[in-house]
Amino acid sequence: MNEELQTALKLLQLLLGMRKRLRVSGPSMLPELQPGEEILFNPKAYRQKLPKVGDIVVARHPYQKKQIIKRVAVVLEDGSCFLTGDNTSSSTDSRSFGFIPPNKILGKVTSKFP
């Protein structure tokens, strides 16, 4: 699929509510995601299944009113996830705040935007 068609598909998914957009705000996911980049995530990705180790997810921070983007390192049977940043020296993640319950996992990152 060519690049223009992929961009059009991403835009269509965003407009139809199948994806949500979020801007990366810090260095915790370097080198995969750069600060200032925008990502698309699927808010329905985990309605029928649990996240998998290696998935990049958007979650609610357990103590602050913000969303975070992290990689799933461990998934418990109850769906709680241990989340880490790829750039561990610059990441506040589950090593600080523990497991994130499934209701705080907002979706799976599907692509960069555009």
Backbone as JSON Lines, residues from 0, in Angstrom:
{"i":0,"aa":"M","n":[0.85,-1.18,0.0],"ca":[0.0,0.0,0.0],"c":[0.9,1.24,0.0]}
{"i":1,"aa":"N","n":[0.6,2.22,-0.86],"ca":[1.46,3.39,-0.91],"c":[1.21,4.32,0.28]}
{"i":2,"aa":"E","n":[2.14,5.23,0.47],"ca":[2.12,6.11,1.65],"c":[0.87,7.01,1.7]}
{"i":3,"aa":"E","n":[0.45,7.53,0.55],"ca":[-0.73,8.39,0.52],"c":[-1.99,7.63,0.93]}
{"i":4,"aa":"L","n":[-2.11,6.4,0.47],"ca":[-3.25,5.57,0.83],"c":[-3.24,5.22,2.32]}
{"i":5,"aa":"Q","n":[-2.06,4.93,2.85],"ca":[-1.95,4.64,4.29],"c":[-2.35,5.86,5.11]}
{"i":6,"aa":"T","n":[-1.91,7.05,4.71],"ca":[-2.28,8.28,5.42],"c":[-3.79,8.51,5.35]}
{"i":7,"aa":"A","n":[-4.38,8.3,4.19],"ca":[-5.83,8.46,4.04],"c":[-6.59,7.47,4.92]}
{"i":8,"aa":"L","n":[-6.11,6.23,5.0],"ca":[-6.75,5.23,5.85],"c":[-6.67,5.63,7.32]}
{"i":9,"aa":"K","n":[-5.51,6.12,7.77],"ca":[-5.36,6.57,9.16],"c":[-6.31,7.72,9.46]}
{"i":10,"aa":"L","n":[-6.42,8.66,8.54],"ca":[-7.32,9.8,8.72],"c":[-8.77,9.34,8.79]}
{"i":11,"aa":"L","n":[-9.15,8.42,7.92],"ca":[-10.51,7.88,7.94],"c":[-10.82,7.19,9.27]}
{"i":12,"aa":"Q","n":[-9.89,6.38,9.76],"ca":[-10.08,5.7,11.04],"c":[-10.24,6.72,12.17]}
{"i":13,"aa":"L","n":[-9.46,7.79,12.12],"ca":[-9.57,8.85,13.13],"c":[-10.93,9.52,13.06]}
{"i":14,"aa":"L","n":[-11.37,9.86,11.86],"ca":[-12.67,10.53,11.69],"c":[-13.84,9.66,12.09]}
{"i":15,"aa":"L","n":[-13.73,8.36,11.89],"ca":[-14.81,7.44,12.24],"c":[-14.78,7.03,13.72]}
{"i":16,"aa":"G","n":[-13.83,7.53,14.46],"ca":[-13.75,7.21,15.88],"c":[-13.12,5.86,16.17]}
{"i":17,"aa":"M","n":[-12.55,5.24,15.15],"ca":[-11.91,3.94,15.35],"c":[-10.53,4.1,15.98]}
{"i":18,"aa":"R","n":[-9.98,5.28,15.91],"ca":[-8.68,5.58,16.49],"c":[-8.76,6.94,17.19]}
{"i":19,"aa":"K","n":[-7.9,7.11,18.17],"ca":[-7.76,8.41,18.83],"c":[-6.31,8.84,18.67]}
{"i":20,"aa":"R","n":[-6.1,10.15,18.72],"ca":[-4.77,10.71,18.49],"c":[-4.21,11.27,19.79]}
{"i":21,"aa":"L","n":[-2.9,11.12,19.97],"ca":[-2.24,11.62,21.17],"c":[-0.82,12.04,20.81]}
{"i":22,"aa":"R","n":[-0.36,13.13,21.41],"ca":[1.0,13.62,21.17],"c":[1.94,13.04,22.23]}
{"i":23,"aa":"V","n":[3.09,12.55,21.79],"ca":[4.13,12.04,22.7],"c":[4.75,13.24,23.4]}
{"i":24,"aa":"S","n":[4.81,13.19,24.75],"ca":[5.23,14.39,25.48],"c":[6.61,14.28,26.15]}
{"i":25,"aa":"G","n":[7.22,13.15,26.16],"ca":[8.52,13.04,26.83],"c":[9.41,12.01,26.18]}
{"i":26,"aa":"P","n":[10.6,11.82,26.73],"ca":[11.59,10.93,26.13],"c":[11.5,9.47,26.56]}
{"i":27,"aa":"S","n":[10.47,9.09,27.31],"ca":[10.45,7.75,27.9],"c":[10.36,6.62,26.89]}
{"i":28,"aa":"M","n":[9.88,6.9,25.68],"ca":[9.73,5.84,24.68],"c":[10.75,5.94,23.54]}
{"i":29,"aa":"L","n":[11.8,6.74,23.76],"ca":[12.88,6.8,22.76],"c":[13.56,5.45,22.66]}
{"i":30,"aa":"P","n":[14.01,4.99,21.55],"ca":[14.01,5.68,20.26],"c":[12.75,5.43,19.43]}
{"i":31,"aa":"E","n":[11.85,4.56,19.9],"ca":[10.64,4.2,19.13],"c":[9.75,5.41,18.86]}
{"i":32,"aa":"L","n":[9.48,6.2,19.88],"ca":[8.6,7.36,19.75],"c":[9.34,8.6,20.22]}
{"i":33,"aa":"Q","n":[9.33,9.63,19.38],"ca":[10.03,10.88,19.67],"c":[9.09,11.89,20.32]}
{"i":34,"aa":"P","n":[9.59,12.7,21.27],"ca":[8.75,13.76,21.82],"c":[8.23,14.66,20.7]}
{"i":35,"aa":"G","n":[6.94,14.97,20.76],"ca":[6.31,15.8,19.75],"c":[5.63,15.02,18.64]}
{"i":36,"aa":"E","n":[6.0,13.75,18.45],"ca":[5.31,12.93,17.45],"c":[3.88,12.68,17.9]}
{"i":37,"aa":"E","n":[3.02,12.41,16.95],"ca":[1.65,12.04,17.27],"c":[1.44,10.58,16.91]}
{"i":38,"aa":"I","n":[0.67,9.91,17.76],"ca":[0.36,8.5,17.53],"c":[-1.15,8.33,17.44]}
{"i":39,"aa":"L","n":[-1.57,7.24,16.83],"ca":[-2.96,6.84,16.84],"c":[-3.07,5.6,17.71]}
{"i":40,"aa":"F","n":[-4.14,5.53,18.5],"ca":[-4.37,4.32,19.29],"c":[-5.8,3.86,19.16]}
{"i":41,"aa":"N","n":[-5.96,2.55,19.31],"ca":[-7.27,1.91,19.18],"c":[-7.88,1.75,20.57]}
{"i":42,"aa":"P","n":[-8.92,2.55,20.9],"ca":[-9.51,2.47,22.23],"c":[-10.33,1.19,22.46]}
{"i":43,"aa":"K","n":[-10.59,0.43,21.4],"ca":[-11.38,-0.8,21.54],"c":[-10.52,-2.06,21.5]}
{"i":44,"aa":"A","n":[-9.22,-1.91,21.42],"ca":[-8.32,-3.04,21.21],"c":[-8.41,-4.11,22.3]}
{"i":45,"aa":"Y","n":[-8.69,-3.7,23.53],"ca":[-8.65,-4.65,24.64],"c":[-10.02,-4.92,25.25]}
{"i":46,"aa":"R","n":[-11.07,-4.7,24.49],"ca":[-12.41,-5.0,25.01],"c":[-12.66,-6.5,25.08]}
{"i":47,"aa":"Q","n":[-12.08,-7.26,24.15],"ca":[-12.32,-8.7,24.09],"c":[-11.09,-9.53,24.44]}
{"i":48,"aa":"K","n":[-9.94,-8.89,24.57],"ca":[-8.72,-9.63,24.85],"c":[-7.79,-8.8,25.72]}
{"i":49,"aa":"L","n":[-6.83,-9.46,26.33],"ca":[-5.86,-8.79,27.19],"c":[-4.71,-8.25,26.36]}
{"i":50,"aa":"P","n":[-4.04,-7.2,26.86],"ca":[-2.82,-6.75,26.19],"c":[-1.78,-7.87,26.18]}
{"i":51,"aa":"K","n":[-0.87,-7.78,25.24],"ca":[0.22,-8.75,25.13],"c":[1.53,-8.08,25.5]}
{"i":52,"aa":"V","n":[2.44,-8.87,26.04],"ca":[3.78,-8.37,26.32],"c":[4.36,-7.84,25.0]}
{"i":53,"aa":"G","n":[4.9,-6.64,25.06],"ca":[5.46,-6.0,23.86],"c":[4.55,-4.96,23.25]}
{"i":54,"aa":"D","n":[3.24,-5.01,23.54],"ca":[2.32,-3.99,23.03],"c":[2.7,-2.62,23.59]}
{"i":55,"aa":"I","n":[2.54,-1.59,22.77],"ca":[2.65,-0.22,23.26],"c":[1.24,0.25,23.51]}
{"i":56,"aa":"V","n":[0.98,0.77,24.71],"ca":[-0.37,1.13,25.11],"c":[-0.44,2.57,25.6]}
{"i":57,"aa":"V","n":[-1.64,3.1,25.58],"ca":[-1.96,4.37,26.22],"c":[-2.73,4.01,27.49]}
{"i":58,"aa":"A","n":[-2.32,4.6,28.61],"ca":[-2.96,4.32,29.89],"c":[-3.13,5.62,30.67]}
{"i":59,"aa":"R","n":[-4.04,5.57,31.64],"ca":[-4.16,6.69,32.58],"c":[-3.1,6.54,33.65]}
{"i":60,"aa":"H","n":[-2.4,7.61,33.93],"ca":[-1.43,7.6,35.02],"c":[-2.2,7.36,36.31]}
{"i":61,"aa":"P","n":[-1.7,6.49,37.2],"ca":[-2.48,6.15,38.39],"c":[-2.6,7.28,39.41]}
{"i":62,"aa":"Y","n":[-1.71,8.28,39.37],"ca":[-1.74,9.33,40.39],"c":[-1.87,10.74,39.83]}
{"i":63,"aa":"Q","n":[-1.79,10.89,38.53],"ca":[-1.87,12.21,37.91],"c":[-2.96,12.19,36.85]}
{"i":64,"aa":"K","n":[-3.46,13.36,36.52],"ca":[-4.51,13.45,35.51],"c":[-3.87,13.62,34.13]}
{"i":65,"aa":"K","n":[-3.22,12.54,33.69],"ca":[-2.62,12.57,32.35],"c":[-2.57,11.17,31.8]}
{"i":66,"aa":"Q","n":[-2.38,11.11,30.49],"ca":[-2.25,9.82,29.81],"c":[-0.77,9.55,29.58]}
{"i":67,"aa":"I","n":[-0.41,8.28,29.63],"ca":[0.97,7.88,29.41],"c":[1.04,6.84,28.29]}
{"i":68,"aa":"I","n":[2.17,6.8,27.63],"ca":[2.42,5.83,26.57],"c":[3.58,4.97,27.02]}
{"i":69,"aa":"K","n":[3.34,3.66,27.16],"ca":[4.37,2.75,27.67],"c":[4.24,1.4,26.97]}
{"i":70,"aa":"R","n":[5.26,0.56,27.16],"ca":[5.26,-0.79,26.61],"c":[4.86,-1.78,27.71]}
{"i":71,"aa":"V","n":[4.06,-2.77,27.35],"ca":[3.64,-3.81,28.3],"c":[4.8,-4.77,28.52]}
{"i":72,"aa":"A","n":[5.21,-4.92,29.79],"ca":[6.31,-5.83,30.14],"c":[5.79,-7.13,30.75]}
{"i":73,"aa":"V","n":[4.69,-7.04,31.51],"ca":[4.09,-8.2,32.17],"c":[2.58,-8.01,32.18]}
{"i":74,"aa":"V","n":[1.84,-9.1,31.95],"ca":[0.38,-9.08,32.06],"c":[-0.03,-10.17,33.05]}
{"i":75,"aa":"L","n":[-0.76,-9.78,34.09],"ca":[-1.27,-10.75,35.05],"c":[-2.58,-11.35,34.56]}
{"i":76,"aa":"E","n":[-3.0,-12.44,35.2],"ca":[-4.25,-13.11,34.79],"c":[-5.46,-12.19,34.86]}
{"i":77,"aa":"D","n":[-5.45,-11.24,35.81],"ca":[-6.59,-10.32,35.94],"c":[-6.54,-9.17,34.94]}
{"i":78,"aa":"G","n":[-5.51,-9.14,34.08],"ca":[-5.39,-8.09,33.07],"c":[-4.57,-6.9,33.5]}
{"i":79,"aa":"S","n":[-4.12,-6.88,34.77],"ca":[-3.25,-5.79,35.21],"c":[-1.92,-5.87,34.48]}
{"i":80,"aa":"C","n":[-1.38,-4.7,34.14],"ca":[-0.15,-4.65,33.33],"c":[0.97,-3.91,34.05]}
{"i":81,"aa":"F","n":[2.17,-4.45,33.91],"ca":[3.39,-3.77,34.34],"c":[3.92,-3.07,33.11]}
{"i":82,"aa":"L","n":[3.95,-1.73,33.14],"ca":[4.31,-0.93,31.99],"c":[5.68,-0.3,32.18]}
{"i":83,"aa":"T","n":[6.47,-0.3,31.12],"ca":[7.78,0.34,31.18],"c":[7.99,1.2,29.94]}
{"i":84,"aa":"G","n":[8.82,2.21,30.09],"ca":[9.26,3.0,28.95],"c":[10.45,2.31,28.31]}
{"i":85,"aa":"D","n":[10.62,2.49,27.02],"ca":[11.77,1.91,26.33],"c":[13.07,2.55,26.8]}
{"i":86,"aa":"N","n":[13.02,3.82,27.1],"ca":[14.19,4.57,27.58],"c":[14.12,4.59,29.11]}
{"i":87,"aa":"T","n":[14.52,3.49,29.73],"ca":[14.28,3.3,31.16],"c":[14.94,4.36,32.04]}
{"i":88,"aa":"S","n":[16.02,4.96,31.58],"ca":[16.67,5.98,32.41],"c":[15.88,7.29,32.45]}
{"i":89,"aa":"S","n":[14.93,7.46,31.53],"ca":[14.11,8.68,31.49],"c":[12.62,8.38,31.56]}
{"i":90,"aa":"S","n":[12.26,7.28,32.23],"ca":[10.86,6.89,32.26],"c":[10.36,6.71,33.7]}
{"i":91,"aa":"T","n":[9.23,7.33,33.97],"ca":[8.49,7.04,35.19],"c":[7.42,6.04,34.78]}
{"i":92,"aa":"D","n":[7.49,4.85,35.34],"ca":[6.61,3.78,34.89],"c":[6.27,2.85,36.04]}
{"i":93,"aa":"S","n":[5.88,1.63,35.75],"ca":[5.44,0.7,36.79],"c":[6.52,0.39,37.81]}
{"i":94,"aa":"R","n":[7.76,0.65,37.5],"ca":[8.81,0.5,38.5],"c":[8.61,1.48,39.65]}
{"i":95,"aa":"S","n":[7.9,2.58,39.37],"ca":[7.59,3.59,40.4],"c":[6.19,3.43,40.97]}
{"i":96,"aa":"F","n":[5.2,3.15,40.1],"ca":[3.81,3.16,40.56],"c":[3.11,1.8,40.53]}
{"i":97,"aa":"G","n":[3.81,0.74,40.16],"ca":[3.24,-0.6,40.22],"c":[2.37,-0.95,39.02]}
{"i":98,"aa":"F","n":[1.65,-2.04,39.16],"ca":[0.79,-2.54,38.08],"c":[-0.37,-1.59,37.82]}
{"i":99,"aa":"I","n":[-0.77,-1.53,36.57],"ca":[-1.9,-0.7,36.14],"c":[-3.09,-1.63,35.91]}
{"i":100,"aa":"P","n":[-4.24,-1.36,36.56],"ca":[-5.41,-2.22,36.36],"c":[-5.97,-2.08,34.95]}
{"i":101,"aa":"P","n":[-6.68,-3.09,34.48],"ca":[-7.18,-3.06,33.09],"c":[-8.07,-1.87,32.76]}
{"i":102,"aa":"N","n":[-8.79,-1.35,33.74],"ca":[-9.67,-0.21,33.44],"c":[-8.9,1.09,33.2]}
{"i":103,"aa":"K","n":[-7.61,1.09,33.48],"ca":[-6.76,2.27,33.22],"c":[-6.02,2.16,31.89]}
{"i":104,"aa":"I","n":[-6.11,1.01,31.22],"ca":[-5.51,0.85,29.9],"c":[-6.5,1.38,28.87]}
{"i":105,"aa":"L","n":[-6.14,2.44,28.19],"ca":[-7.08,3.13,27.3],"c":[-7.07,2.61,25.86]}
{"i":106,"aa":"G","n":[-6.0,1.95,25.46],"ca":[-5.96,1.42,24.11],"c":[-4.56,1.04,23.67]}
{"i":107,"aa":"K","n":[-4.49,0.48,22.48],"ca":[-3.24,0.02,21.89],"c":[-2.77,0.99,20.83]}
{"i":108,"aa":"V","n":[-1.5,1.38,20.89],"ca":[-0.92,2.23,19.86],"c":[-0.84,1.42,18.57]}
{"i":109,"aa":"T","n":[-1.39,1.98,17.5],"ca":[-1.41,1.28,16.21],"c":[-0.45,1.86,15.19]}
{"i":110,"aa":"S","n":[-0.17,3.16,15.3],"ca":[0.72,3.78,14.3],"c":[1.08,5.19,14.73]}
{"i":111,"aa":"K","n":[2.07,5.72,14.03],"ca":[2.38,7.14,14.16],"c":[1.46,7.88,13.21]}
{"i":112,"aa":"F","n":[1.2,9.15,13.51],"ca":[0.31,9.94,12.66],"c":[1.06,11.15,12.15]}
{"i":113,"aa":"P","n":[1.09,11.47,10.9],"ca":[0.46,10.74,9.82],"c":[1.26,9.58,9.41]}
